[in-house]
């Protein structure tokens, strides 16, 4: 124990301004600097460690009494004797206090703890996911996290979350019959963990251990019709549709162009060149990765004579507006995404088992290949699908334009023959 040189607090209290002494030593490194910080006295502790001389501040007098200063100095002497630098200990303690205060502030503000699964997942969505996918896709991913993941494991440290805990979360989703959603959540969680490993938040990806832990997804394809006789009946049914003329026109055009229903219902007159017989869908409207939406080429859809005739027929109705198929509630917005399926249902078509608006794509894809013998890569290009060749290079979506012009006219003529009830045999040559 250090030999104390200051008799007591009265000795310190007796010091008056003008005292010639700069400090008052208590021995073994502890001393009081006189008249610092606006006239107050300041406690200091000098020590040596690793061959370096260091000084720590222990507070001001009288807030820190002589007894309190001695206790602090004794604690620091013990640390030095054990080879620990009191300065580093103090910094670590201060950092921990700041971290605790920050954590409390985040909790009070409704924010997840730092390095928790929720915090890292939100960072991944904002920094990585939103840069790769469409805003709608990113929003759906975040909603799944907020509804099915964060309430149960969001506040667990991402480095502490293990496969069984994550599986329990996925089982809750699976138990309500949302098998595909459970798989999507697992895949999103896996991407979050890969991001966390790369950024130093954790050491491994426990989601990778769940590859075979969920029930398999049963793929259910969009309902469609591929029998020639059935297609002929369908086309005649569409021609007899007694609803809005624009809805009938959209239904007539849907099997001819076989583009995604979302692209068809949001078709704009500015995208259509009737003289050149082409519909140019902007890249931003296509189902692509975010970068390809922003920088990719538009998708050109050659229009058959029959398709041009349908568009010319409704031009007097909607040609002065933005959309080819505007909403019946106002021309400033496109047709609802429920309109075409609703029209099919009103015609007595079972959109669960027989046909959906999206099913026109599958109908064309199947019949063009099986009935007309068209090359698959040309069909896929018209469908705006990515197709890779044997060397792994993706076909450009604007390739095969001349072949696709012939394909679209051939397809429209084929549909006309089916509509009239003619027997159409498969071609022996490819288109």
C-alpha positions as CSV (number, residue, x, y, z in Angstrom):
1,X,0.0,0.0,0.0
2,X,1.3,3.5,-0.9
3,X,2.5,5.8,1.9
4,X,0.1,8.8,1.9
5,X,1.7,12.2,2.1
6,X,-1.4,14.4,2.3
7,X,-2.7,14.4,5.9
8,X,-6.4,14.8,5.0
9,X,-9.1,16.8,3.2
10,X,-8.5,19.8,5.6
11,X,-5.0,20.2,4.1
12,X,-6.5,20.5,0.6
13,X,-9.3,22.8,1.8
14,X,-6.8,25.2,3.4
15,X,-5.0,25.9,0.1
16,X,-5.8,29.4,-1.1
17,X,-5.4,31.2,-4.4
18,X,-1.9,32.4,-4.8
19,X,-0.3,29.3,-3.2
20,X,3.0,29.0,-4.9
21,X,2.8,25.2,-5.1
22,X,1.8,23.6,-8.5
23,X,0.9,20.2,-7.1
24,X,0.3,18.4,-3.8
25,X,1.8,14.8,-3.9
26,X,0.2,11.9,-2.0
27,X,3.0,9.5,-2.9
28,X,3.4,6.6,-5.3
29,X,2.2,8.4,-8.4
30,X,-0.9,10.1,-7.0
31,X,-1.0,13.9,-6.8
32,X,-3.3,16.9,-6.9
33,X,-2.7,19.6,-9.5
34,X,-3.7,22.9,-8.0
35,X,-6.0,25.4,-9.5
36,X,-6.7,23.7,-12.9
37,X,-10.0,23.9,-14.8
38,X,-11.2,27.3,-13.7
39,X,-9.7,27.1,-10.2
40,X,-10.6,23.5,-9.3
41,X,-7.9,21.0,-8.3
42,X,-7.3,18.0,-10.5
43,X,-6.3,14.5,-9.4
44,X,-3.6,12.8,-11.5
45,X,-1.9,9.4,-11.3
46,X,1.5,8.7,-12.9
47,X,2.7,5.2,-13.7
48,X,5.1,3.3,-15.9
49,X,4.3,0.2,-18.0
50,X,6.3,-1.3,-20.8
51,X,9.0,1.3,-20.3
52,X,6.6,4.2,-21.0
53,X,5.6,6.9,-18.5
54,X,1.8,7.6,-18.6
55,X,-0.6,9.8,-16.7
56,X,-4.4,9.3,-15.9
57,X,-6.9,11.9,-14.7
58,X,-8.9,10.8,-11.7
59,X,-11.3,13.7,-11.5
60,X,-11.4,17.1,-9.8
61,X,-11.6,18.0,-6.1
62,X,-13.9,18.2,-4.2
63,X,-16.1,16.1,-6.6
64,X,-13.6,13.3,-6.2
65,X,-12.5,13.3,-2.6
66,X,-9.1,12.3,-1.3
67,X,-10.4,8.9,-0.2
68,X,-12.0,8.3,-3.6
69,X,-8.8,9.3,-5.4
70,X,-6.7,6.9,-3.3
71,X,-9.1,4.0,-4.0
72,X,-8.9,4.6,-7.8
73,X,-5.1,4.9,-7.6
74,X,-4.8,1.6,-5.6
75,X,-7.0,-0.1,-8.3
76,X,-4.7,1.2,-11.1
77,X,-1.5,0.2,-9.2
78,X,-2.8,-3.4,-9.0
79,X,-3.5,-3.4,-12.7
80,X,0.0,-2.2,-13.4
81,X,1.5,-4.8,-11.1
82,X,-0.4,-7.5,-13.1
83,X,0.9,-6.1,-16.4
84,X,-2.3,-4.4,-17.5
85,X,-2.3,-0.8,-18.7
86,X,-5.0,1.1,-16.7
87,X,-5.4,3.5,-19.7
88,X,-6.4,0.6,-22.0
89,X,-8.8,-0.8,-19.4
90,X,-10.4,2.6,-19.0
91,X,-10.8,3.0,-22.8
92,X,-12.4,-0.5,-23.0
93,X,-14.8,0.3,-20.2
94,X,-15.7,3.6,-21.8
95,X,-16.3,1.9,-25.1
96,X,-18.5,-0.7,-23.4
97,X,-20.5,2.1,-21.7
98,X,-20.9,3.9,-25.0
99,X,-22.0,0.7,-26.7
100,X,-24.5,0.0,-23.9
101,X,-25.8,3.6,-24.2
102,X,-26.1,3.3,-28.0
103,X,-27.9,0.0,-27.6
104,X,-30.4,1.5,-25.2
105,X,-30.9,4.5,-27.5
106,X,-31.5,2.1,-30.5
107,X,-34.0,0.1,-28.4
108,X,-35.8,3.3,-27.3
109,X,-36.0,4.3,-30.9
110,X,-37.4,1.0,-32.0
111,X,-34.2,-0.1,-33.8
112,X,-32.7,-3.6,-33.7
113,X,-29.4,-4.1,-31.7
114,X,-26.2,-3.7,-33.6
115,X,-25.0,-6.9,-35.2
116,X,-28.3,-8.6,-34.6
117,X,-29.8,-10.6,-37.4
118,X,-32.4,-7.9,-38.1
119,X,-29.8,-5.1,-38.2
120,X,-27.6,-7.0,-40.7
121,X,-30.7,-8.2,-42.8
122,X,-31.9,-4.6,-43.1
123,X,-28.4,-3.6,-44.1
124,X,-28.3,-6.3,-46.8
125,X,-31.7,-5.3,-48.2
126,X,-30.6,-1.7,-48.4
127,X,-27.1,-2.1,-49.7
128,X,-27.2,-5.3,-51.8
129,X,-30.7,-6.5,-52.5
130,X,-32.2,-3.2,-53.6
131,X,-29.4,-2.7,-56.0
132,X,-30.0,-6.1,-57.7
133,X,-33.8,-6.5,-57.9
134,X,-36.8,-4.3,-58.6
135,X,-38.3,-2.1,-55.8
136,X,-41.3,-4.4,-55.6
137,X,-39.2,-7.5,-55.2
138,X,-37.1,-5.9,-52.5
139,X,-40.2,-4.7,-50.6
140,X,-41.7,-8.2,-50.7
141,X,-38.4,-9.6,-49.2
142,X,-38.4,-7.1,-46.4
143,X,-42.1,-7.8,-45.6
144,X,-41.4,-11.5,-45.3
145,X,-38.6,-10.7,-42.9
146,X,-40.7,-8.3,-40.9
147,X,-43.7,-10.7,-40.7
148,X,-42.0,-14.2,-40.4
149,X,-38.5,-13.8,-39.2
150,X,-37.7,-10.6,-37.1
151,X,-40.4,-11.2,-34.5
152,X,-38.7,-14.4,-33.4
153,X,-35.0,-14.2,-34.1
154,X,-34.4,-10.6,-35.3
155,X,-32.7,-9.4,-32.1
156,X,-30.4,-12.4,-31.7
157,X,-26.8,-11.7,-32.7
158,X,-26.2,-12.9,-36.2
159,X,-23.1,-14.8,-35.1
160,X,-25.1,-16.6,-32.4
161,X,-28.1,-17.7,-34.6
162,X,-27.9,-21.4,-35.3
163,X,-29.6,-23.7,-37.8
164,X,-32.2,-25.2,-35.4
165,X,-33.4,-21.7,-34.4
166,X,-33.7,-20.7,-38.0
167,X,-35.5,-23.9,-38.9
168,X,-38.0,-23.3,-36.1
169,X,-38.8,-20.0,-37.8
170,X,-39.2,-21.6,-41.2
171,X,-41.4,-24.4,-39.7
172,X,-43.9,-21.8,-38.6
173,X,-44.2,-20.6,-42.2
174,X,-44.4,-24.1,-43.5
175,X,-47.1,-25.1,-41.0
176,X,-49.6,-22.7,-42.5
177,X,-49.1,-24.3,-45.9
178,X,-46.8,-21.6,-47.4
179,X,-44.1,-24.0,-48.5
180,X,-42.8,-21.8,-51.3
181,X,-42.7,-18.8,-49.0
182,X,-40.7,-20.8,-46.5
183,X,-38.1,-21.7,-49.2
184,X,-37.9,-18.1,-50.3
185,X,-37.3,-16.9,-46.8
186,X,-34.6,-19.6,-46.3
187,X,-32.9,-18.4,-49.5
188,X,-33.1,-14.8,-48.4
189,X,-31.7,-15.7,-45.0
190,X,-28.8,-17.5,-46.6
191,X,-28.0,-14.4,-48.7
192,X,-28.0,-12.3,-45.5
193,X,-25.6,-14.7,-43.8
194,X,-23.3,-14.8,-46.8
195,X,-23.2,-11.0,-46.7
196,X,-22.6,-11.1,-42.9
197,X,-19.6,-13.5,-43.4
198,X,-18.1,-11.3,-46.1
199,X,-18.5,-8.2,-44.0
200,X,-17.2,-9.7,-40.8
201,X,-20.4,-9.9,-38.8
202,X,-20.2,-13.7,-38.4
203,X,-18.1,-16.7,-39.3
204,X,-20.5,-19.1,-41.1
205,X,-23.8,-19.4,-42.8
206,X,-26.1,-21.7,-40.8
207,X,-28.9,-21.5,-43.4
208,X,-26.7,-23.6,-45.7
209,X,-27.3,-26.5,-43.3
210,X,-31.1,-26.4,-44.0
211,X,-30.9,-27.4,-47.7
212,X,-33.0,-30.6,-47.2
213,X,-34.8,-29.6,-44.1
214,X,-38.0,-28.2,-45.6
215,X,-40.8,-29.9,-47.5
216,X,-40.3,-29.7,-51.3
217,X,-42.2,-27.2,-53.3
218,X,-44.8,-28.7,-55.6
219,X,-44.6,-26.8,-58.8
220,X,-48.0,-25.9,-60.2
221,X,-47.8,-24.4,-63.7
222,X,-50.2,-21.7,-64.9
223,X,-53.4,-23.2,-66.3
224,X,-53.4,-23.3,-70.1
225,X,-54.9,-25.0,-73.2
226,X,-52.7,-26.7,-75.7
227,X,-55.2,-28.9,-77.6
228,X,-55.9,-27.4,-81.1
229,X,-59.6,-28.0,-80.9
230,X,-59.7,-26.5,-77.4
231,X,-57.8,-23.4,-78.5
232,X,-60.2,-22.9,-81.4
233,X,-63.2,-23.0,-79.0
234,X,-61.4,-20.5,-76.7
235,X,-60.7,-18.1,-79.5
236,X,-64.3,-18.2,-80.7
237,X,-65.4,-17.6,-77.1
238,X,-63.1,-14.6,-76.8
239,X,-64.5,-13.1,-80.1
240,X,-68.0,-13.4,-78.6
241,X,-67.1,-11.6,-75.4
242,X,-69.8,-9.0,-74.7
243,X,-67.9,-6.9,-72.1
244,X,-65.9,-3.7,-72.7
245,X,-64.5,-3.5,-76.2
246,X,-61.0,-2.8,-74.8
247,X,-61.1,-5.9,-72.6
248,X,-62.2,-8.0,-75.7
249,X,-59.3,-6.5,-77.7
250,X,-56.8,-7.3,-75.0
251,X,-58.1,-10.9,-74.8
252,X,-57.8,-11.2,-78.6
253,X,-54.3,-9.8,-78.6
254,X,-53.1,-11.8,-75.6
255,X,-52.7,-15.2,-77.4
256,X,-51.3,-13.5,-80.5
257,X,-48.4,-11.7,-78.8
258,X,-48.1,-14.0,-75.7
259,X,-46.3,-11.5,-73.6
260,X,-46.7,-11.3,-69.8
261,X,-50.1,-10.0,-68.8
262,X,-48.5,-7.1,-66.9
263,X,-46.8,-5.9,-70.0
264,X,-50.0,-6.2,-72.1
265,X,-52.2,-4.4,-69.7
266,X,-49.7,-1.5,-69.3
267,X,-49.0,-1.2,-73.1
268,X,-48.8,2.4,-74.1
269,X,-49.5,3.9,-77.5
270,X,-46.1,5.5,-77.4
271,X,-44.6,2.0,-77.4
272,X,-46.5,0.9,-80.5
273,X,-45.5,1.7,-84.1
274,X,-48.4,0.4,-86.2
275,X,-46.8,1.3,-89.5
276,X,-43.6,-0.7,-88.6
277,X,-45.8,-3.4,-87.0
278,X,-43.8,-3.5,-83.8
279,X,-44.4,-3.1,-80.1
280,X,-41.3,-2.0,-78.2
281,X,-41.5,-2.8,-74.5
282,X,-39.0,-0.6,-72.4
283,X,-36.4,-2.5,-70.5
284,X,-37.7,-1.0,-67.2
285,X,-41.0,-2.8,-67.7
286,X,-39.4,-6.2,-68.4
287,X,-39.0,-9.0,-65.8
288,X,-35.3,-8.6,-65.3
289,X,-32.6,-7.8,-62.7
290,X,-32.5,-4.2,-61.6
291,X,-29.3,-3.4,-63.6
292,X,-30.8,-4.9,-66.8
293,X,-34.0,-2.9,-66.3
294,X,-31.9,0.3,-66.1
295,X,-29.3,-0.5,-68.8
296,X,-30.6,-3.3,-70.9
297,X,-32.2,-3.3,-74.3
298,X,-35.9,-3.0,-74.8
299,X,-37.9,-6.0,-76.0
300,X,-39.3,-5.8,-79.5
301,X,-42.5,-7.7,-80.2
302,X,-43.2,-8.0,-84.0
303,X,-46.9,-7.5,-84.6
304,X,-48.8,-9.7,-87.1
305,X,-51.3,-8.2,-89.6
306,X,-54.1,-9.5,-87.3
307,X,-52.6,-7.8,-84.2
308,X,-52.1,-4.5,-86.1
309,X,-55.8,-4.7,-87.2
310,X,-56.9,-5.2,-83.5
311,X,-54.9,-2.2,-82.4
312,X,-56.1,0.0,-85.3
313,X,-59.7,-0.9,-84.4
314,X,-59.5,0.3,-80.8
315,X,-57.3,3.3,-81.6
316,X,-60.3,5.6,-82.0
317,X,-61.4,4.6,-78.4
318,X,-58.1,5.0,-76.5
319,X,-55.6,6.5,-78.9
320,X,-55.8,9.9,-77.4
321,X,-54.7,8.6,-74.0
322,X,-51.5,7.1,-72.6
323,X,-52.6,3.4,-72.4
324,X,-53.8,1.2,-75.1
325,X,-56.0,-0.6,-72.5
326,X,-56.9,2.0,-69.9
327,X,-58.8,1.3,-66.7
328,X,-62.5,1.6,-67.0
329,X,-62.4,3.9,-64.0
330,X,-60.1,6.4,-65.6
331,X,-57.8,6.7,-68.6
332,X,-54.8,7.9,-66.5
333,X,-54.0,4.4,-65.3
334,X,-53.8,1.0,-67.0
335,X,-56.2,-1.9,-66.9
336,X,-56.4,-3.7,-63.6
337,X,-54.3,-6.8,-63.2
338,X,-57.5,-8.7,-62.4
339,X,-59.4,-7.6,-65.6
340,X,-58.3,-10.4,-68.0
341,X,-58.7,-13.3,-65.6
342,X,-62.0,-11.8,-64.5
343,X,-63.2,-11.7,-68.1
344,X,-62.1,-15.3,-68.6
345,X,-64.1,-16.3,-65.5
346,X,-67.2,-14.4,-66.7
347,X,-67.0,-16.5,-69.9
348,X,-67.2,-19.6,-67.8
349,X,-63.5,-20.5,-67.9
350,X,-61.9,-22.0,-64.8
351,X,-58.8,-19.9,-64.2
352,X,-57.6,-22.3,-61.5
353,X,-57.5,-25.4,-63.7
354,X,-58.1,-24.5,-67.4
355,X,-56.6,-21.2,-68.4
356,X,-55.2,-17.9,-66.9
357,X,-54.1,-14.8,-68.8
358,X,-50.5,-15.9,-68.1
359,X,-51.4,-19.3,-69.6
360,X,-51.4,-17.8,-73.2
361,X,-47.6,-17.8,-72.9
362,X,-47.4,-21.5,-72.1
363,X,-50.0,-22.2,-74.9
364,X,-47.8,-20.5,-77.5
365,X,-44.6,-22.0,-76.2
366,X,-45.9,-25.5,-76.4
367,X,-47.8,-25.3,-79.6
368,X,-45.2,-23.4,-81.6
369,X,-42.7,-26.1,-80.8
370,X,-44.9,-29.2,-81.0
371,X,-47.4,-28.1,-83.7
372,X,-45.4,-25.7,-85.9
373,X,-41.9,-27.0,-85.3
374,X,-40.4,-23.6,-84.5
375,X,-36.9,-23.6,-83.0
376,X,-36.9,-23.3,-79.3
377,X,-34.3,-20.5,-79.2
378,X,-36.5,-18.4,-81.4
379,X,-39.6,-19.0,-79.3
380,X,-37.7,-18.2,-76.1
381,X,-36.4,-15.0,-77.6
382,X,-40.0,-14.0,-78.4
383,X,-41.0,-14.9,-74.8
384,X,-38.1,-12.6,-73.6
385,X,-36.5,-15.5,-71.8
386,X,-32.8,-15.8,-71.2
387,X,-31.4,-18.7,-73.2
388,X,-27.8,-19.9,-73.0
389,X,-25.8,-21.6,-75.8
390,X,-23.5,-24.5,-75.3
391,X,-20.6,-22.1,-74.4
392,X,-22.6,-20.4,-71.7
393,X,-23.1,-17.1,-73.5
394,X,-26.6,-15.7,-73.2
395,X,-28.5,-15.0,-76.3
396,X,-29.2,-11.3,-76.8
397,X,-32.9,-10.6,-76.3
398,X,-33.0,-8.6,-79.6
399,X,-31.6,-11.5,-81.7
400,X,-33.7,-13.5,-84.2
401,X,-35.8,-10.4,-85.0
402,X,-36.4,-11.5,-88.6
403,X,-37.2,-15.0,-87.6
404,X,-39.6,-13.7,-85.0
405,X,-41.4,-11.5,-87.5
406,X,-42.1,-14.6,-89.6
407,X,-43.0,-16.6,-86.4
408,X,-45.6,-14.0,-85.2
409,X,-47.4,-14.0,-88.6
410,X,-47.2,-17.7,-88.9
411,X,-48.7,-18.0,-85.4
412,X,-51.5,-15.6,-86.0
413,X,-52.4,-17.4,-89.2
414,X,-52.4,-20.7,-87.4
415,X,-54.7,-19.2,-84.7
416,X,-57.1,-18.0,-87.4
417,X,-57.3,-21.6,-88.9
418,X,-58.0,-23.0,-85.4
419,X,-60.7,-20.3,-84.8
420,X,-62.4,-21.5,-88.1
421,X,-62.2,-25.1,-87.0
422,X,-59.7,-26.2,-89.6
423,X,-57.6,-29.3,-89.0
424,X,-54.0,-28.2,-88.8
425,X,-51.2,-30.7,-89.1
426,X,-47.7,-30.2,-87.7
427,X,-45.1,-28.8,-90.1
428,X,-42.3,-31.0,-91.1
429,X,-39.9,-28.0,-91.4
430,X,-38.7,-25.7,-88.6
431,X,-39.6,-22.1,-88.8
